Amino acid sequence: MRRAYYCTAMLLLLAVVSFSFTKPSPAAKPPNIVIIFMDDMGYGDLECYAGTPWHTPNINRMAAQGMRFTYFYVAQAVCSASRAGLLTGCYPNRVGINGALWPTAPIALDTAEQTIATILKQQGYHTGMVGKWHLGSKVPWLPLQHGFDEYLGLPYSNDMWPVHYDGKPYADTSANSRKNYPPLPLIEGNKPLKYIRTLEDQAQLTTIYTERACKFIKANKQQPFFLYLAHSMPHVPIAVSDKHKGKSKDGLFGDVITEIDWSVGEVLKTLEENGLADNTLVVFTSDNGPWLSYGNHAGNTGGLREGKGTSWEGGIRVPCIMRWPGKIPAGTVCNKMAATIDLLPTIANLCGASLPARKIDGVDVKSLLFNDPDANPRDELAVYYQVNSLQAIRRGPWKLVLPHRARTYKLNLPGYDGFPGAQPEVDVPLALYDMRRDPGETLDVQKQFPEVVKSMLAVAEKYRHDLGDDLTGVKGTARRAAGKVQ
């Protein structure tokens, strides 16, 4: 009896011990997501990329604590199209968006398209946007109709206002169509909060955005959140608050970058002070390269060719830094290709959200974030511009530039102090570049590598069949219509 009792007791003890070890731990809290999106910031505008004359200690710290990408691309090198790609995970021409939408544009991002905000809201996230939207200027095309719970910002670019380059309103006799634009509205929710009428008003935008972003973080620290902070700077007209004037010791543009660095520092500090840093992925990147025709009011490409509004590297390759302490190895550099359209599927994976029902083009690059040496989730990228012109293919170390007509910044002197220089167009011939050895796209090697050209032309045909190509008259089979503004 005693032996039987002892055996029974031991079995019960083992069962209790076993249960204590196998009992599932509480579910990990889903990560917060912060995307800081710059406007017209070039690959060479940050100290941690190109050794700039101005100091950016907060962005430097973010890079030191996270991962810096050296081959990070936008979906298209211009405002609205780039933002559509970022938020939907699609090439912008797939969702019917191209170029930069004017305040009176007849199209907008269709509300049937799911965004990062949409899929995260379905997962229980509180979603907020601060800054430049540029995917539809009125209800029902504003952020609140695209998955965001909160919004404060400009509905389009800060240069889309009835004000001349010198900061003075256009005269009634001016032939410039911008004289008929409405005052630039700062929108809260779905309604104008105030109007941006002067350069002095523009100088407050970075501060206004930053303060609202930090307020959003503090207010939502008890629940998972997604914050999309889309700065208006350094898009022209550039302006800086009094507290940052002269700080860079390198002119107005340097001061603007210095203030952006301050903004990044405030966001990081708010996350840290509220105990959120270790459970927050912060992404810092830009919508396209610099608008070089504005001279000393524009950034630089760090030696890459051309700039905004082109399919050369200076237009489509942008700085990108990602930080998630304890998850992304500190001080790492990723030399693999990735793109803004990859953020949606990557974030969906990290947060346990479902992908959109409609076809997307992004790929999950989580393996790159976690520094898997064998990972290479994105091996190719189609480069479209204009309405639907396939202008280049990036694949592996190669870039095949397809014949097209494009602006160039090389034939005229740039502008100065807020006034633009000319942007003539030139014919661009077929060319092949080795991005490993020739990041400036100076040496056409198609004659040395005809088989590479042949294989990449086949890739181009694949994209033409799917998305079309105005340059060859192909319509494409899988493009979706933009929303029609009434």
N, C-alpha and C positions, 0 to 999 in steps of 0.2 A: 504493500500500500504506500509506504513511505517513498519507495522508488518511483512508483507511478505518479505520486503527487509532485515529486521533484521534477520529473520529465515534463509534466504538464506546465509547471511554473516556468521552466526554462523556455518552452515553446512560446508561452505568452510573452515572456520578456523579449525573445528574439523578434516576435511579431511587432511589438511596440517599437523596438530599436529600428527595425526595417522600415516601418511606416514613417518614423521620424526622418530617415534619410531619403526616402523616396517621395515624401510629400512635396508637391510642386511649390516652388517659390512664387510669391506674388508676381503677377505679370509686370514686366518692365514698363516703366512709363514711356509712352511714345515720345520721340524727340521733337523739340520745337524746331521750326525752320525759319531762318531769316535770310532773305535775298536782298542784297544792296546792289542796285543796278545804276550804273553811271550813264551819262549821256554824252557821246562823242569823246570819251576818254581813250587815248591812244595806247598802244602797247608800250610806248616809251615814256609814259607820263608818270610812272611810279618809281620811287627811289629803289625799291627792291627788284625792279626789272632792268632799269637802265641807268642808274646812278644820276638822277636828276639834280639840278641846282638847288631845288627846294627839298626840305626834309619832311618825311612822312612817317613819323615814329609809330603811330598806331597801326597803320597798314603794314609797316615793317614787322611789328610785333605779331600781327595776325599771320603773316607769312612764316615767321619763325616758329609759331605755335601750330601751324597747319601745313597745308600743301599748296605749292605754287605751280600752276599749269603753264607750260610753254607753247603748247599747240592747242589752244582753246579758241573755238570758232563761233561766230554768230550765224544765224540762219540766212540773213541777208543784211547788207551793210547800210541800212537806213532805218529810221525811227520805228514807224508802225509795224513794218514787216518783221523787224527784229523782235519786237515785243510780242507779236503774235506767236512767233516761233518759241520764245521762252516760255510763255504761259500755257500753250497748248501741246507742246512736244511735237509739233508738226512743222514741216516746211511751210512758210507762210502762204505760198501759192496753192498749197493743198486746201487751205481754209479761205481762199479768195482774197487775201490781203496782200497788197504790194505798196512799196514806196512809203511816203509820209502822208497821212490823211489830213486834209485841210479842215478847218472848222466847219465848212459847208459840204464836206465830202458826202456823196450819196450812198456810201457803204460803211459798214462797221463790222467788227468781229461778231459773227452770228452767235446768239445766246444758246444755240444748240450745241456749240462746241464746248467741251469740258476743259476747264483750266486747272492749274495746280490748286487754286483756291477751291474749286468745285469738288475735286476728289478728296481734299483734306477736310472740307466741311462735312462731307458725308461720313468721314471717319471720326467726327466729333471734335474737330479743331475749331477754335475761334480764329477767324481770318481777317486780316486788316491790310489795307494798302494806304501808303502815304507817298505822294509825289505825282510824277507825270504818267498819265494813262495812255492816251494816244491811240485808242482802238475804237473810238466812237465818242462823240462830243455831247450827247444828250441822252436822256432817258428814252428808250430802254436799253441803251448801249454802254452805260457806265459800269464801274466796278461792282456796285451792289447787285447788278443783274448778271454778274459773271462769277458769283461764288464768294464775294467778299462781304463780311458783316459790317465793316467800317471803311470809310474812305475820306481822305482829305488830300486835295492836290489839284494840279492843273489838268484839264481834259486833253491837252495837246501841247505842242512845243512852246517854249517861252518866247520864241520869235514870231509867233503867229498872233500879232497884235497890231493895232493901227499906229505904230510908232516907228520912226525912221531909225537908221543906224546910229544917228547922233543922239538918240534918246528923246527927240522931240516928236510930237504928233505930226503925221503927214498933213500937208496943206490940202485944202479942198481942191486946189488946182492940180494936185499930183496925179500922174497917170498910173501910179502903182496901185494895183487892186487891193493891196493890204489896207489902204486908207478906209475901206468899207468894213473891215473886220470889227467885230464887237470888242469891247474891253476884255482883257484876259481874265477869265474868272477863276478864283480859287474856290473850288467846290468842296462842300462837306456833305457827305451822303449823296443826295441827288440834287442839291440846291446850292447856288452861289452863296458863299459866306462873305466874300468881299471881292474887289477887283484889283488887279495888278496894273497900274497905269503908268508907272515911272520906273526908271532904273533903280531908284532908291527903294521902291517896293520889291523889285527883283532881288536886291541885295539881302532881303530878309528871308528868301525862300529856303536856303539851306538850314537856317536856324529854326524856322517854322516846322519844316519836315522833321528835323532831328528831335525837337522837343516833343512832337506828337508821337514819333516812333518810340521814344523812351517811355512816354506815358502809356502807350499801348502795352509795352512789355510789362510794366509794373502792374497794370490793371488785370493782366491775364496770366500772372505767374502761377496761379493754382490750377491751370488747365493747359492742355497742349495748344499751341498757337502757331500760326503762319503769318509772318510779317513780310510784306513786299515793299521795300523802301526804294523808290525810283527817283533819284535826284534829277533836277532839271539842269544842274551844272555838270560839266563845263560847256554845255551847249551855249552858243551865242544867243542873245547878248549876255556876256558874262558879267557878274557883279558879286561883290563880297561885302559882308557886314563890317561895320567899323572896327569890331574887336579883332578882325584878322587883316585889316589893311596894312600893307607894308611888312607883314610877318615873314614872307618868303624871301624878301630882299631880291626878288627877281620879277617884279612887275605884277600886273593884275592877274594874269593867268596863274602864276605861281601862288599868289594869295588865295585864289579860288581853290586850287588843289590842297593848299594848307588847311583851308576851312573844311573841305571834304574829309581830310584826314582827321580833323577834330571831331567831325560827325561820326566817323567810324569808331573813334575812341569812346565817344559818349554811349554808343550802342553797346560796345563790348563791356564798358564799365557798368552799365545798367544790368546786363546779363549777370555779370560777376557779383555785383552787390546784392542781387536778389536770388543768388544760389542757383542760377539757371545755366551757367556757362557750360558745365560738363554734360548737359543734356540738350544742347542746342547746336545744330549745324548752321554755320554762318557762311554764306556764299557772297563773294564780292566780285563783280565783273562789269562789263560795259556793253552797250547796245551796238556799237560799231567803232571804227577807228576815228581819228581826228578829222575835222573839217578844215583841211589845210589851206584853203583859199582865204581864211581869215588871219593868216600870218601870226602876229604876236598875241592874238586872242584865240589861238588854236594850239592843240598839243602837238606831239610828235609820235612817230611810229617806231622809234627805236631802230631805225635802219631798214624797216620793211617798206615795200614799194607802194606808192600812192596812198590813198586814204579813204575816208568816208565816201559812200556812193560809188565805189568801184569793187570789183571782184578780185583785185590784187590783195596780197597779204595785209597791207596796211589798212585795208578797209574791213576785212573779215576776221583777222586774228586779233584777239583782245586779251588784256590781262585777266586772270582769274585766280582767286585765292579761296580756298575752303578751309574752315577751321571747325573741328569738333574734338575738344580735348579728351584724351583717353581712347578715342576711336580712330581718328586720322593721325598717323604718326607725325610728330612735330618736326619742322624743319625739312620736310621732304619736297622734292621737285618731281613732277610728273611730265615726262617727255612723250607721252602717248597722246593721240588725238582724242578730243572730246568737244562737245558743242553745247550751246544753250538748250537746244531741243532735247538733250539728254537729261536735263534736270527733272522734268516731270516723271519719267519712268523710274529714275533713281530715287527720287523723294517718295514716290508711291511704294517702292520696295522697302525703304527704310521705315516708313510710317505704317505699313500694313494696309495701305489704301488700294482700291481697285483701279486698274487702268481704264481709261475712257473706252466706251463701247466702239467708237469710231476708230478707224485706222490712224495711228500716229507714226512718226518717223524716228523719234528718239530711241536710244538704247540705254539700258541700265548700266551705269559706270561705277556702281558701288565698289566693284573689285579694284578699281583704280584708287578710290578714296582710301581703301584699306591696304593699299600698297602691295597688292599681289603682283609679284615680278613677272608672272606669266600672262597676266591679263592684257587683252587688247580688244575690248568690246566694240570699238568703232574703228573700222579699217578704211572707210571711205565716206565722202561727203559730197553732195551735189551743191554747186554754187550758182544760185539764180539771182538775177537782178532785173530791173525794169518791171514790166507787168508780169512776164513769164518767160524770160530769156535765160536759157541754160548757158552760162558763160565759162564755167570751169568745173573740173572734177578733181577732188583730192583723194588719193588712194595710196596707202602705205607711205613711202617717202616721196611720192611723185605728185606733181600737180600738172594737169593738162589744161591749158587755157584754150578755149574754143573761140573761133573767129566771132567777133562782135564789135560794136562801136561803143566807146566809153569816154567818160570825162578824163581829163588829165590835169594834174596840178603842176606839171613840169614846164609848160610852155609860156607861162606868164608869171610876173612877180605877184606874190601874195598880197592881200590887203593889209591894212594897218589900223590899229585902235578901233576895232569894231566894224570897219568897212571891208567888204570882201574884194578879192581879186577875181579875175575872169577864170572860168572853168571851161576851156574849149574841149571839143570832142575829137577823138582820133580813131582810126581803124586799128583794131587789135587782131593780129594774125594768129593762126594756130601755133602753139609753142608748148614744149615740155620742159619742166624745171625739176631739179633734184632738190627738195627742200632741206635735206640734211646738209648739203654742201653749198647751197645757194639760196639762203632765206630771202635775199633781196630780189630774187627773180630777174637776174641779169643775163643768164647764159642759157640759151635755148639748146637742148640736147636731143631733140627729136630725131636727128639723123643718126646719132650714135645708138639710140634705143628704139628702133622702129617697132619691135614687138610689144614694148610697153605702150606705145602710142596706140597700136592696134587693139590691145586688150582694154585700154581706157576708153577708146571710142565705143567699144561694145558696152561698157558700163554706162556711157552717156545715152546710148540707145535705150537701155533699160529704164533710165529716168524719164526719157522722152515719152516712152510708152505709158508710163505711170502718171507723170505730172505734166506732160506736154512740153512744148518749146516753141515760142514765137519765132525764133530765128530760123527754124526749119519747117514751120507751118504745121507742127504736130499738136493736136488738141490735148492728148492725154486721156486716160480712162478713169482716173480716180481723184479728180479735183472736186471740191465742194464749194458751193456759192457762199459769198459773204452775206451778212445781213443787209437788207435794203432799207436805208433811212428814208422815211416818208417826209 
